[in-house]
Amino acid sequence: MPYVLLIEDDASVRDGMELVLRRHGYEVAGAATGEAALALLDGPAKTLIELAVLDLMLPGMDGFEVCRRIRARSTMPVIMLTARGDDSDIVAGLEAGADDYVVKPVTAPVLEARIRAALRRAEPVPRTTEDEHPGLVIDRAALTVTRHGTSLALPPTELRLLLELSSSPGRVFSREKLLQSVWEHHFLGDSRLVDAAVGRLRAKIEDVPARPRYIQTVRGFGYRFGPL
């Protein structure tokens, strides 16, 4: 039974979301503040919680800082809730480490579908090959990535993205294709999810992220994995 951490300061909204998620078979730990959520992640439940749903507009520590602190502790998926479709808030949340976002008010089926998709991304990928590139080793069986001999802790979305891109070196993947295969968004969705995840991934695997060797931008089309 998946265990979700729900961080939402509005008690009525939090209670409604908890009720819906429990009806769908989830265990839910609710928190009204970022500080309370981080305390849960540092307590006995830290080994049980598999995903966080995080409201950006919180009293005290805001959702952006909470997301950064979660990401420093864990690779668990983070879905952020925003009351506005404001570009700056969305981009800042994604850059802080969120895997996906939904704009409030959000319907129960949409939220539950996003949670299911995020949890699937965290599941093992059944493949038994190891890809070696100069300075970078991607072990598809162990689901590990090593850069210059150092193991990298990648959140599930970033790992799935790297596995997808590196599955066909030289092939150009459109943002729409990556949204479908990695995020399971089956519509012409928000390319900011892809661009932000690529930026975070480059910061971890590239020697010089501004001059990427592995994940190359093909302007007007999308991304491809190199070096060719």
Phi and psi in degrees as GROMACS dihedral restraints (atoms count N, CA, C in turn):
[ dihedral_restraints ]
;  ai    aj    ak    al  type     phi  dphi    fc
    3     4     5     6     1   -60.9    20    10
    4     5     6     7     1   143.8    20    10
    6     7     8     9     1  -113.6    20    10
    7     8     9    10     1   119.1    20    10
    9    10    11    12     1  -114.1    20    10
   10    11    12    13     1   136.3    20    10
   12    13    14    15     1   -97.1    20    10
   13    14    15    16     1   118.8    20    10
   15    16    17    18     1  -108.6    20    10
   16    17    18    19     1   115.3    20    10
   18    19    20    21     1  -112.1    20    10
   19    20    21    22     1   104.1    20    10
   21    22    23    24     1  -152.5    20    10
   22    23    24    25     1   125.7    20    10
   24    25    26    27     1   -82.2    20    10
   25    26    27    28     1   -21.8    20    10
   27    28    29    30     1   -78.7    20    10
   28    29    30    31     1   111.9    20    10
   30    31    32    33     1   -61.4    20    10
   31    32    33    34     1   -39.5    20    10
   33    34    35    36     1   -67.9    20    10
   34    35    36    37     1   -40.0    20    10
   36    37    38    39     1   -67.0    20    10
   37    38    39    40     1   -44.6    20    10
   39    40    41    42     1   -62.1    20    10
   40    41    42    43     1   -44.0    20    10
   42    43    44    45     1   -64.1    20    10
   43    44    45    46     1   -40.2    20    10
   45    46    47    48     1   -65.1    20    10
   46    47    48    49     1   -42.4    20    10
   48    49    50    51     1   -66.4    20    10
   49    50    51    52     1   -41.4    20    10
   51    52    53    54     1   -59.8    20    10
   52    53    54    55     1   -43.6    20    10
   54    55    56    57     1   -61.0    20    10
   55    56    57    58     1   -46.2    20    10
   57    58    59    60     1   -63.0    20    10
   58    59    60    61     1   -46.1    20    10
   60    61    62    63     1   -65.7    20    10
   61    62    63    64     1   -39.0    20    10
   63    64    65    66     1   -63.8    20    10
   64    65    66    67     1   -37.3    20    10
   66    67    68    69     1   -65.0    20    10
   67    68    69    70     1   -26.2    20    10
   69    70    71    72     1   -90.0    20    10
   70    71    72    73     1     6.3    20    10
   72    73    74    75     1    96.0    20    10
   73    74    75    76     1    13.5    20    10
   75    76    77    78     1   -95.4    20    10
   76    77    78    79     1   147.5    20    10
   78    79    80    81     1   -86.7    20    10
   79    80    81    82     1   138.7    20    10
   81    82    83    84     1  -130.8    20    10
   82    83    84    85     1   131.7    20    10
   84    85    86    87     1  -111.0    20    10
   85    86    87    88     1   121.7    20    10
   87    88    89    90     1   -99.5    20    10
   88    89    90    91     1   146.0    20    10
   90    91    92    93     1  -141.7    20    10
   91    92    93    94     1   137.3    20    10
   93    94    95    96     1   -91.8    20    10
   94    95    96    97     1   -15.0    20    10
   96    97    98    99     1  -137.4    20    10
   97    98    99   100     1   161.4    20    10
   99   100   101   102     1   -64.5    20    10
  100   101   102   103     1   -38.1    20    10
  102   103   104   105     1   -61.8    20    10
  103   104   105   106     1   -41.3    20    10
  105   106   107   108     1   -66.7    20    10
  106   107   108   109     1   -38.0    20    10
  108   109   110   111     1   -64.7    20    10
  109   110   111   112     1   -43.8    20    10
  111   112   113   114     1   -66.2    20    10
  112   113   114   115     1   -33.2    20    10
  114   115   116   117     1   -64.5    20    10
  115   116   117   118     1   -38.3    20    10
  117   118   119   120     1   -63.8    20    10
  118   119   120   121     1   -40.2    20    10
  120   121   122   123     1   -71.0    20    10
  121   122   123   124     1   -18.9    20    10
  123   124   125   126     1   -96.2    20    10
  124   125   126   127     1    -2.2    20    10
  126   127   128   129     1  -101.4    20    10
  127   128   129   130     1  -162.3    20    10
  129   130   131   132     1   -60.1    20    10
  130   131   132   133     1   -26.2    20    10
  132   133   134   135     1   -80.1    20    10
  133   134   135   136     1    -4.2    20    10
  135   136   137   138     1   -62.5    20    10
  136   137   138   139     1   -28.3    20    10
  138   139   140   141     1   -85.6    20    10
  139   140   141   142     1    -8.1    20    10
  141   142   143   144     1   -99.8    20    10
  142   143   144   145     1   -35.1    20    10
  144   145   146   147     1   -68.3    20    10
  145   146   147   148     1   127.6    20    10
  147   148   149   150     1  -107.7    20    10
  148   149   150   151     1   -17.1    20    10
  150   151   152   153     1  -159.6    20    10
  151   152   153   154     1   148.4    20    10
  153   154   155   156     1  -119.1    20    10
  154   155   156   157     1   134.9    20    10
  156   157   158   159     1  -107.7    20    10
  157   158   159   160     1   118.6    20    10
  159   160   161   162     1  -125.0    20    10
  160   161   162   163     1   118.3    20    10
  162   163   164   165     1   -77.2    20    10
  163   164   165   166     1   134.2    20    10
  165   166   167   168     1   -73.7    20    10
  166   167   168   169     1   -33.3    20    10
  168   169   170   171     1   -93.9    20    10
  169   170   171   172     1    90.1    20    10
  171   172   173   174     1  -118.2    20    10
  172   173   174   175     1   151.4    20    10
  174   175   176   177     1   -71.7    20    10
  175   176   177   178     1   150.3    20    10
  177   178   179   180     1    72.1    20    10
  178   179   180   181     1  -124.5    20    10
  180   181   182   183     1   -65.7    20    10
  181   182   183   184     1   123.2    20    10
  183   184   185   186     1   -78.3    20    10
  184   185   186   187     1   169.7    20    10
  186   187   188   189     1   -63.5    20    10
  187   188   189   190     1   -29.6    20    10
  189   190   191   192     1   -64.0    20    10
  190   191   192   193     1   -46.0    20    10
  192   193   194   195     1   -68.3    20    10
  193   194   195   196     1   -38.1    20    10
  195   196   197   198     1   -60.3    20    10
  196   197   198   199     1   -43.5    20    10
  198   199   200   201     1   -61.5    20    10
  199   200   201   202     1   -44.0    20    10
  201   202   203   204     1   -61.6    20    10
  202   203   204   205     1   -39.4    20    10
  204   205   206   207     1   -72.8    20    10
  205   206   207   208     1   -35.2    20    10
  207   208   209   210     1   -62.5    20    10
  208   209   210   211     1   -45.8    20    10
  210   211   212   213     1   -64.2    20    10
  211   212   213   214     1   -31.2    20    10
  213   214   215   216     1   -70.5    20    10
  214   215   216   217     1   -24.6    20    10
  216   217   218   219     1   -93.1    20    10
  217   218   219   220     1   -31.5    20    10
  219   220   221   222     1  -151.4    20    10
  220   221   222   223     1   157.3    20    10
  222   223   224   225     1   -99.6    20    10
  223   224   225   226     1    10.6    20    10
  225   226   227   228     1   -59.3    20    10
  226   227   228   229     1   149.7    20    10
  228   229   230   231     1   -63.5    20    10
  229   230   231   232     1   143.2    20    10
  231   232   233   234     1  -126.6    20    10
  232   233   234   235     1   122.3    20    10
  234   235   236   237     1  -108.4    20    10
  235   236   237   238     1   121.4    20    10
  237   238   239   240     1   -97.2    20    10
  238   239   240   241     1   145.7    20    10
  240   241   242   243     1  -106.9    20    10
  241   242   243   244     1   130.0    20    10
  243   244   245   246     1  -130.0    20    10
  244   245   246   247     1   138.6    20    10
  246   247   248   249     1   -79.8    20    10
  247   248   249   250     1   -10.1    20    10
  249   250   251   252     1  -130.8    20    10
  250   251   252   253     1   147.6    20    10
  252   253   254   255     1   -87.5    20    10
  253   254   255   256     1    35.4    20    10
  255   256   257   258     1   -71.3    20    10
  256   257   258   259     1   125.1    20    10
  258   259   260   261     1   -55.0    20    10
  259   260   261   262     1   -44.1    20    10
  261   262   263   264     1   -65.4    20    10
  262   263   264   265     1   -40.7    20    10
  264   265   266   267     1   -64.5    20    10
  265   266   267   268     1   -44.3    20    10
  267   268   269   270     1   -64.2    20    10
  268   269   270   271     1   -47.7    20    10
  270   271   272   273     1   -62.6    20    10
  271   272   273   274     1   -42.6    20    10
  273   274   275   276     1   -62.8    20    10
  274   275   276   277     1   -39.6    20    10
  276   277   278   279     1   -65.7    20    10
  277   278   279   280     1   -41.9    20    10
  279   280   281   282     1   -66.3    20    10
  280   281   282   283     1   -40.2    20    10
  282   283   284   285     1   -67.5    20    10
  283   284   285   286     1   -25.9    20    10
  285   286   287   288     1   -74.6    20    10
  286   287   288   289     1   -12.4    20    10
  288   289   290   291     1   122.1    20    10
  289   290   291   292     1     3.3    20    10
  291   292   293   294     1   -67.2    20    10
  292   293   294   295     1   145.8    20    10
  294   295   296   297     1   -89.6    20    10
  295   296   297   298     1   -27.9    20    10
  297   298   299   300     1  -157.9    20    10
  298   299   300   301     1   170.4    20    10
  300   301   302   303     1  -149.7    20    10
  301   302   303   304     1   155.4    20    10
  303   304   305   306     1  -134.9    20    10
  304   305   306   307     1   147.1    20    10
  306   307   308   309     1   -96.0    20    10
  307   308   309   310     1   129.6    20    10
  309   310   311   312     1   -79.6    20    10
  310   311   312   313     1   149.7    20    10
  312   313   314   315     1   -73.4    20    10
  313   314   315   316     1   137.1    20    10
  315   316   317   318     1  -111.3    20    10
  316   317   318   319     1   138.6    20    10
  318   319   320   321     1   -78.0    20    10
  319   320   321   322     1   153.9    20    10
  321   322   323   324     1   -58.7    20    10
  322   323   324   325     1   -43.8    20    10
  324   325   326   327     1   -62.0    20    10
  325   326   327   328     1   -37.3    20    10
  327   328   329   330     1   -67.2    20    10
  328   329   330   331     1   -46.9    20    10
  330   331   332   333     1   -62.9    20    10
  331   332   333   334     1   -44.4    20    10
  333   334   335   336     1   -65.7    20    10
  334   335   336   337     1   -36.5    20    10
  336   337   338   339     1   -65.9    20    10
  337   338   339   340     1   -40.0    20    10
  339   340   341   342     1   -66.0    20    10
  340   341   342   343     1   -38.0    20    10
  342   343   344   345     1   -65.3    20    10
  343   344   345   346     1   -45.9    20    10
  345   346   347   348     1   -59.2    20    10
  346   347   348   349     1   -43.6    20    10
  348   349   350   351     1   -63.8    20    10
  349   350   351   352     1   -42.0    20    10
  351   352   353   354     1   -64.4    20    10
  352   353   354   355     1   -39.5    20    10
  354   355   356   357     1   -68.8    20    10
  355   356   357   358     1   -34.5    20    10
  357   358   359   360     1   -65.3    20    10
  358   359   360   361     1   -36.0    20    10
  360   361   362   363     1   -64.2    20    10
  361   362   363   364     1   -24.1    20    10
  363   364   365   366     1   -85.5    20    10
  364   365   366   367     1    -5.4    20    10
  366   367   368   369     1   -79.9    20    10
  367   368   369   370     1   154.4    20    10
  369   370   371   372     1   -60.7    20    10
  370   371   372   373     1   147.4    20    10
  372   373   374   375     1   -98.9    20    10
  373   374   375   376     1   116.1    20    10
  375   376   377   378     1   -74.1    20    10
  376   377   378   379     1    89.4    20    10
  378   379   380   381     1  -152.4    20    10
  379   380   381   382     1   147.3    20    10
  381   382   383   384     1  -122.3    20    10
  382   383   384   385     1    26.9    20    10
  384   385   386   387     1  -105.5    20    10
  385   386   387   388     1   155.3    20    10
  387   388   389   390     1  -118.8    20    10
  388   389   390   391     1   125.0    20    10
  390   391   392   393     1   -99.8    20    10
  391   392   393   394     1   126.8    20    10
  393   394   395   396     1  -114.2    20    10
  394   395   396   397     1   127.5    20    10
  396   397   398   399     1  -128.5    20    10
  397   398   399   400     1   160.2    20    10
  399   400   401   402     1   -54.4    20    10
  400   401   402   403     1   110.8    20    10
  402   403   404   405     1    82.3    20    10
  403   404   405   406     1    -1.6    20    10
  405   406   407   408     1  -140.3    20    10
  406   407   408   409     1   128.5    20    10
  408   409   410   411     1  -123.6    20    10
  409   410   411   412     1   126.2    20    10
  411   412   413   414     1  -114.1    20    10
  412   413   414   415     1   109.7    20    10
  414   415   416   417     1   -96.7    20    10
  415   416   417   418     1   106.0    20    10
  417   418   419   420     1   -77.2    20    10
  418   419   420   421     1   -20.3    20    10
  420   421   422   423     1   -78.5    20    10
  421   422   423   424     1   -46.8    20    10
  423   424   425   426     1   -85.3    20    10
  424   425   426   427     1   -10.1    20    10
  426   427   428   429     1    56.4    20    10
  427   428   429   430     1    48.5    20    10
  429   430   431   432     1  -124.6    20    10
  430   431   432   433     1   153.1    20    10
  432   433   434   435     1  -129.5    20    10
  433   434   435   436     1   130.0    20    10
  435   436   437   438     1  -122.7    20    10
  436   437   438   439     1   129.6    20    10
  438   439   440   441     1  -118.0    20    10
  439   440   441   442     1   118.5    20    10
  441   442   443   444     1    49.9    20    10
  442   443   444   445     1    41.0    20    10
  444   445   446   447     1    83.8    20    10
  445   446   447   448     1    -2.8    20    10
  447   448   449   450     1  -106.2    20    10
  448   449   450   451     1   127.1    20    10
  450   451   452   453     1   -71.5    20    10
  451   452   453   454     1   136.8    20    10
  453   454   455   456     1  -104.9    20    10
  454   455   456   457     1   136.9    20    10
  456   457   458   459     1   -94.9    20    10
  457   458   459   460     1   101.4    20    10
  459   460   461   462     1  -104.3    20    10
  460   461   462   463     1   131.8    20    10
  462   463   464   465     1   -59.4    20    10
  463   464   465   466     1   156.0    20    10
  465   466   467   468     1   -53.3    20    10
  466   467   468   469     1   -40.6    20    10
  468   469   470   471     1   -64.7    20    10
  469   470   471   472     1   -43.3    20    10
  471   472   473   474     1   -67.7    20    10
  472   473   474   475     1   -37.7    20    10
  474   475   476   477     1   -64.6    20    10
  475   476   477   478     1   -45.9    20    10
  477   478   479   480     1   -60.6    20    10
  478   479   480   481     1   -40.6    20    10
  480   481   482   483     1   -62.7    20    10
  481   482   483   484     1   -44.9    20    10
  483   484   485   486     1   -64.7    20    10
  484   485   486   487     1   -41.6    20    10
  486   487   488   489     1   -62.6    20    10
  487   488   489   490     1   -40.5    20    10
  489   490   491   492     1   -66.2    20    10
  490   491   492   493     1   -48.9    20    10
  492   493   494   495     1   -64.5    20    10
  493   494   495   496     1   -41.7    20    10
  495   496   497   498     1   -79.8    20    10
  496   497   498   499     1    -6.3    20    10
  498   499   500   501     1   -67.4    20    10
  499   500   501   502     1   -25.1    20    10
  501   502   503   504     1  -140.0    20    10
  502   503   504   505     1    77.8    20    10
  504   505   506   507     1   -54.2    20    10
  505   506   507   508     1   134.8    20    10
  507   508   509   510     1    92.9    20    10
  508   509   510   511     1   -20.5    20    10
  510   511   512   513     1   -77.0    20    10
  511   512   513   514     1   138.2    20    10
  513   514   515   516     1   -89.9    20    10
  514   515   516   517     1   124.0    20    10
  516   517   518   519     1  -103.4    20    10
  517   518   519   520     1   125.4    20    10
  519   520   521   522     1   -72.4    20    10
  520   521   522   523     1   159.2    20    10
  522   523   524   525     1   -62.4    20    10
  523   524   525   526     1   -38.0    20    10
  525   526   527   528     1   -62.6    20    10
  526   527   528   529     1   -41.0    20    10
  528   529   530   531     1   -63.8    20    10
  529   530   531   532     1   -42.4    20    10
  531   532   533   534     1   -67.2    20    10
  532   533   534   535     1   -37.9    20    10
  534   535   536   537     1   -60.2    20    10
  535   536   537   538     1   -39.8    20    10
  537   538   539   540     1   -71.3    20    10
  538   539   540   541     1   -45.6    20    10
  540   541   542   543     1   -81.6    20    10
  541   542   543   544     1   -31.4    20    10
  543   544   545   546     1   -97.7    20    10
  544   545   546   547     1   -48.2    20    10
  546   547   548   549     1   -94.2    20    10
  547   548   549   550     1   -12.2    20    10
  549   550   551   552     1    61.1    20    10
  550   551   552   553     1    35.8    20    10
  552   553   554   555     1   -92.6    20    10
  553   554   555   556     1   105.7    20    10
  555   556   557   558     1   -93.9    20    10
  556   557   558   559     1    55.2    20    10
  558   559   560   561     1  -160.6    20    10
  559   560   561   562     1   170.8    20    10
  561   562   563   564     1   -73.2    20    10
  562   563   564   565     1    86.4    20    10
  564   565   566   567     1   -89.5    20    10
  565   566   567   568     1  -152.9    20    10
  567   568   569   570     1   -93.8    20    10
  568   569   570   571     1   110.5    20    10
  570   571   572   573     1   -67.2    20    10
  571   572   573   574     1   -14.0    20    10
  573   574   575   576     1   -63.3    20    10
  574   575   576   577     1   -30.1    20    10
  576   577   578   579     1   -59.9    20    10
  577   578   579   580     1   -45.1    20    10
  579   580   581   582     1   -68.2    20    10
  580   581   582   583     1   -49.1    20    10
  582   583   584   585     1   -61.8    20    10
  583   584   585   586     1   -40.5    20    10
  585   586   587   588     1   -67.1    20    10
  586   587   588   589     1   -42.0    20    10
  588   589   590   591     1   -66.0    20    10
  589   590   591   592     1   -39.1    20    10
  591   592   593   594     1   -61.6    20    10
  592   593   594   595     1   -42.6    20    10
  594   595   596   597     1   -61.6    20    10
  595   596   597   598     1   -42.7    20    10
  597   598   599   600     1   -66.8    20    10
  598   599   600   601     1   -39.6    20    10
  600   601   602   603     1   -66.8    20    10
  601   602   603   604     1   -42.6    20    10
  603   604   605   606     1   -59.3    20    10
  604   605   606   607     1   -39.1    20    10
  606   607   608   609     1   -62.0    20    10
  607   608   609   610     1   -21.8    20    10
  609   610   611   612     1   -99.0    20    10
  610   611   612   613     1   -32.1    20    10
  612   613   614   615     1  -107.8    20    10
  613   614   615   616     1   -17.2    20    10
  615   616   617   618     1   -92.1    20    10
  616   617   618   619     1   143.2    20    10
  618   619   620   621     1   -67.6    20    10
  619   620   621   622     1   -41.5    20    10
  621   622   623   624     1  -129.8    20    10
  622   623   624   625     1    94.3    20    10
  624   625   626   627     1   -54.6    20    10
  625   626   627   628     1   -31.2    20    10
  627   628   629   630     1   -71.5    20    10
  628   629   630   631     1   -18.6    20    10
  630   631   632   633     1  -127.2    20    10
  631   632   633   634     1    72.4    20    10
  633   634   635   636     1   -64.4    20    10
  634   635   636   637     1   138.4    20    10
  636   637   638   639     1   -97.6    20    10
  637   638   639   640     1   -34.9    20    10
  639   640   641   642     1   -94.9    20    10
  640   641   642   643     1   -52.7    20    10
  642   643   644   645     1  -102.9    20    10
  643   644   645   646     1   103.9    20    10
  645   646   647   648     1  -103.1    20    10
  646   647   648   649     1   139.0    20    10
  648   649   650   651     1   -84.2    20    10
  649   650   651   652     1   131.0    20    10
  651   652   653   654     1  -108.6    20    10
  652   653   654   655     1   100.3    20    10
  654   655   656   657     1   -57.6    20    10
  655   656   657   658     1   132.6    20    10
  657   658   659   660     1    84.4    20    10
  658   659   660   661     1    -7.1    20    10
  660   661   662   663     1  -125.1    20    10
  661   662   663   664     1   -56.0    20    10
  663   664   665   666     1   161.3    20    10
  664   665   666   667     1  -128.5    20    10
  666   667   668   669     1  -136.3    20    10
  667   668   669   670     1   155.4    20    10
  669   670   671   672     1  -140.5    20    10
  670   671   672   673     1   158.6    20    10
  672   673   674   675     1  -100.0    20    10
  673   674   675   676     1   132.3    20    10
  675   676   677   678     1  -121.6    20    10
  676   677   678   679     1  -162.8    20    10
  678   679   680   681     1   -72.2    20    10
  679   680   681   682     1   146.0    20    10
